């Protein structure tokens, strides 16, 4: 049975929290430079995998490059539940703005994000769109970052009169501000996007960021170090969010939450005694992850269980027939 939209939104929030926690953990444990490198890798990977394909799905193919790029960010982020605004100044200049509260650095997490880490997101994605569109004249100009105190991350795509060098594809200025947003003049989704499709896409939006950061972290630090950092972030985030997520999913205890999370992300999971068997995880579909990264994901489940039963333990094993969790009762 297909999970309801509320359940899909809850599991999207769950993975969103893990992604944000991973970046904060990278900043605090590895430093801003390495955290910025990680964010760059994540967003460049996402851009290469999603941008051109997304243009077609959103009905944007064939538009002027600046307009196509800005409309893509407006529509794709809106689908993901991200606040975003749009203004089309001309066929060669189009603005986007991500107003507060910023989705990616949710809540007070934004206070822990250095400007260079936020800018790495723009370097990884926005600065690459001209290259992907075959328009070397297209660049992105950032006119303000929320992490520096501006009321939103904003900027514009501009098609210049000359080809840009790599360094020119992203630049920063404080001399301009985006005009007021007019929702009535903003682009709309094609009719092929009904509510159910949008709900699935919103859940997948957060899960895709987690897929990307797992791969990017392993490439940057190696599987063992990446697994340790992502796993600690997973445990902390799960312990912090377990009770709230359980209420949203109607779960009454740790094992119930594990089953509810699986169902909400479209997976089948069954409990027999102290064993929970999950034949597959949608999060890993099409991926081949090393054991250390699978164990990092399992820390989400350990953290969820510990929030309800602090003396309980949870063993995890990835087997040919699926994923197996073995619950060990609390001794406290």
C-alpha positions in Angstrom: 0.0 0.0 0.0 1.3 3.4 -0.9 2.1 5.6 2.1 0.1 8.8 2.7 1.5 12.2 1.9 2.0 13.0 5.6 4.1 9.9 6.1 6.2 10.6 3.0 6.8 14.2 4.3 7.9 12.8 7.7 10.4 10.5 6.2 11.7 13.3 3.9 12.2 15.4 7.0 14.0 12.5 8.7 16.6 12.2 5.9 16.8 16.0 5.5 17.8 16.2 9.2 20.5 13.6 8.7 21.9 15.5 5.6 22.1 18.8 7.6 23.7 16.9 10.5 26.3 15.4 8.3 27.4 18.9 7.0 27.5 20.3 10.5 29.5 17.3 11.6 31.9 17.9 8.8 32.3 21.6 9.7 32.9 20.8 13.4 35.1 17.7 13.0 36.9 18.2 9.7 36.9 22.0 9.4 35.2 24.5 7.0 37.6 23.8 4.1 36.8 20.0 4.0 33.2 20.6 4.7 33.1 23.0 1.7 34.8 20.4 -0.5 32.1 17.9 0.6 29.2 20.2 -0.2 30.8 21.0 -3.6 31.0 17.3 -4.4 27.4 16.7 -3.4 26.0 19.5 -5.5 28.2 18.9 -8.5 27.1 15.2 -8.4 23.5 16.2 -8.1 23.8 18.8 -11.0 25.4 16.3 -13.3 22.8 13.6 -12.5 19.6 15.7 -12.4 19.8 19.0 -14.2 19.4 18.2 -17.9 17.0 15.4 -17.2 15.0 17.7 -15.0 14.7 20.4 -17.7 12.7 17.9 -19.8 10.5 16.7 -17.0 9.6 20.3 -16.1 8.9 21.4 -19.6 11.8 23.8 -19.8 13.8 22.5 -22.7 14.4 25.0 -25.4 14.1 28.2 -23.3 16.9 30.8 -23.2 19.7 29.4 -21.0 19.4 32.0 -18.2 15.6 31.5 -18.1 15.8 27.7 -18.3 18.4 27.6 -15.4 16.5 29.9 -13.1 13.1 28.3 -13.8 14.6 24.9 -13.1 15.7 26.0 -9.7 12.4 27.6 -8.9 10.3 24.6 -9.9 12.5 21.8 -8.7 13.0 23.4 -5.3 9.4 24.2 -4.9 8.6 20.5 -5.5 11.1 19.6 -2.8 9.3 21.9 -0.3 12.0 24.6 -0.5 11.0 28.2 -0.3 12.0 29.9 -3.5 11.2 33.0 -5.5 11.7 34.0 -9.2 12.0 37.1 -11.3 12.6 37.2 -15.0 14.3 40.4 -16.0 15.0 39.6 -19.6 15.7 36.5 -21.7 19.4 36.8 -20.7 18.9 37.7 -17.0 16.7 35.7 -14.5 16.7 35.9 -10.7 16.1 33.3 -8.0 15.9 33.8 -4.3 15.7 31.3 -1.4 14.0 33.3 1.4 14.3 32.4 5.1 13.8 29.9 6.6 16.4 28.2 4.5 15.5 24.6 3.9 18.9 23.1 3.6 20.3 24.6 6.9 17.1 24.1 8.9 16.4 25.9 12.2 19.4 27.0 14.2 21.8 24.8 12.1 22.3 27.8 9.9 24.4 29.4 12.6 27.0 26.7 12.2 27.4 27.1 8.4 30.4 29.2 7.3 29.9 31.3 4.2 32.4 29.3 2.2 30.4 26.1 2.8 27.2 27.7 1.6 29.1 29.1 -1.4 30.3 25.6 -2.3 26.7 24.7 -3.1 26.7 27.5 -5.8 30.1 26.4 -7.1 28.9 22.9 -7.4 25.6 23.5 -9.1 24.7 27.0 -10.2 28.1 27.7 -11.8 27.9 24.6 -13.9 24.6 25.1 -15.6 26.0 27.0 -18.5 28.5 24.3 -19.2 25.7 21.6 -19.1 23.5 23.7 -21.4 26.3 24.2 -23.9 26.3 28.0 -23.3 29.8 29.0 -22.0 28.5 32.6 -21.7 26.1 31.8 -18.9 27.2 32.5 -15.3 25.6 33.0 -11.9 26.0 36.2 -9.8 25.3 35.8 -6.1 24.0 39.0 -4.5 23.5 37.8 -0.9 23.9 34.8 1.3 21.6 34.1 4.3 24.5 32.8 6.3 26.0 36.3 6.1 22.9 38.0 7.4 21.0 38.7 4.2 17.3 37.9 4.1 17.7 35.0 1.8 20.2 33.5 -0.7 19.7 35.3 -4.0 21.3 35.9 -7.3 20.8 35.8 -11.0 21.7 33.9 -14.1 23.3 36.2 -16.7 24.2 35.4 -20.3 27.2 37.5 -21.0 28.5 38.6 -24.4 31.6 36.5 -24.1 32.6 33.0 -23.0 33.4 32.8 -19.3 36.4 31.2 -17.7 35.8 28.7 -14.9 36.5 31.4 -12.3 34.0 33.8 -13.9 31.1 31.4 -13.8 30.3 32.3 -10.2 30.9 35.8 -8.8 29.6 37.7 -5.8 28.4 41.3 -5.5 26.5 43.4 -3.0 25.5 46.1 -5.4 22.2 44.6 -6.6 19.0 43.2 -5.0 16.4 40.9 -6.5 13.2 42.8 -7.4 10.0 42.0 -5.5 8.7 38.5 -6.2 5.3 38.3 -8.0 3.8 34.8 -7.5 1.3 35.5 -10.3 4.2 35.9 -12.8 6.2 32.9 -11.6 6.4 29.7 -13.8 4.0 26.8 -13.0 4.4 23.1 -13.1 3.1 21.2 -16.1 -0.2 19.4 -15.7 1.7 16.1 -15.5 2.6 16.9 -11.9 -0.4 15.9 -9.8 -0.3 16.0 -5.9 0.7 12.4 -5.5 3.7 12.8 -7.8 4.7 16.0 -6.0 4.6 14.2 -2.6 6.8 11.4 -3.9 9.2 13.9 -5.4 9.4 15.8 -2.1 10.3 12.7 -0.2 12.8 11.7 -2.9 14.4 15.2 -2.8 15.7 14.7 0.7 16.6 11.1 0.2 18.6 12.0 -3.0 20.8 14.4 -1.0 21.6 11.6 1.4 22.5 9.2 -1.4 24.8 11.9 -2.8 26.5 12.8 0.4 27.2 9.1 1.2 28.9 8.7 -2.1 30.7 12.0 -2.0 32.0 11.5 1.6 33.3 8.0 0.7 35.1 9.5 -2.3 36.6 12.3 -0.3 37.7 10.5 2.9 37.5 6.8 2.2 34.7 4.5 3.3 36.0 3.9 6.9 36.4 7.6 7.8 33.2 8.6 6.0 31.3 5.9 7.7 32.4 7.0 11.1 31.5 10.6 10.6 28.1 9.9 8.9 27.3 7.2 11.4 27.9 9.5 14.4 25.7 12.2 12.7 23.0 9.6 12.1 22.9 8.5 15.7 22.8 12.0 17.1 20.1 13.2 14.6 18.0 10.1 15.2 18.1 10.4 18.9 17.0 14.1 18.6 14.2 13.5 16.1 12.9 10.0 17.1 10.0 11.0 19.3 8.7 13.7 16.9 9.0 11.4 13.9 7.3 8.6 15.8 4.3 10.8 16.6 4.0 11.8 12.9 4.1 8.2 11.8 1.9 6.8 14.6 4.6 4.7 16.1 4.6 3.9 19.9 8.2 2.6 20.4 11.6 2.2 18.8 10.8 -1.0 16.9 7.5 0.5 15.7 9.3 3.5 14.4 11.8 1.4 12.4 8.9 -0.4 10.7 7.0 2.9 10.1 10.1 4.5 8.6 10.5 1.6 6.2 6.8 1.8 5.1 7.0 5.6 4.7 9.9 5.3 2.3 8.1 2.7 0.3 9.9 -0.3 1.6 8.5 -3.6 3.0 9.7 -4.6 6.4 8.4 -7.3 8.8 9.1 -8.1 12.4 9.3 -11.6 13.8 10.2 -11.7 17.4 13.4 -9.7 17.8 14.2 -9.7 14.1 13.2 -7.0 11.6 13.8 -8.1 8.0 13.7 -5.5 5.2 14.2 -7.0 1.8 15.5 -3.8 0.3 15.9 -0.1 0.9 14.7 2.5 -1.6 17.5 4.7 -0.5 20.2 2.4 -1.9 18.4 1.4 -5.1 21.0 1.4 -7.9 23.9 2.1 -5.5 26.8 -0.2 -4.4 27.9 1.1 -1.1 30.7 -0.3 1.1 29.8 -1.9 4.4 31.0 1.1 6.4 28.4 3.3 4.7 25.6 0.8 5.3 26.5 0.7 8.9 26.4 4.5 9.0 22.8 4.3 7.8 22.1 1.6 10.4 23.1 4.2 13.0 19.8 6.1 12.2 18.0 3.0 13.4 20.2 2.6 16.5 19.7 6.2 17.4 15.9 5.8 17.0 15.9 2.8 19.3 18.1 4.4 21.9 15.8 7.4 22.2 13.1 5.0 23.5 15.2 2.4 25.2 18.7 3.7 26.2 20.0 0.3 27.3 18.9 -1.6 24.2 21.2 -2.6 21.4 20.6 -3.3 17.7 22.7 -5.5 15.4 22.6 -4.9 11.7 23.6 -7.1 8.8 23.3 -6.7 5.0 22.6 -10.2 3.6 21.8 -11.4 0.1 18.1 -11.7 1.1 18.0 -8.2 2.5 18.7 -6.0 5.5 18.4 -7.6 8.9 18.1 -5.9 12.3 18.3 -7.9 15.5 16.9 -6.2 18.6 18.4 -6.9 22.0 16.2 -5.9 24.9 17.2 -3.3 27.4 19.0 -4.6 30.5 18.5 -1.4 32.5 
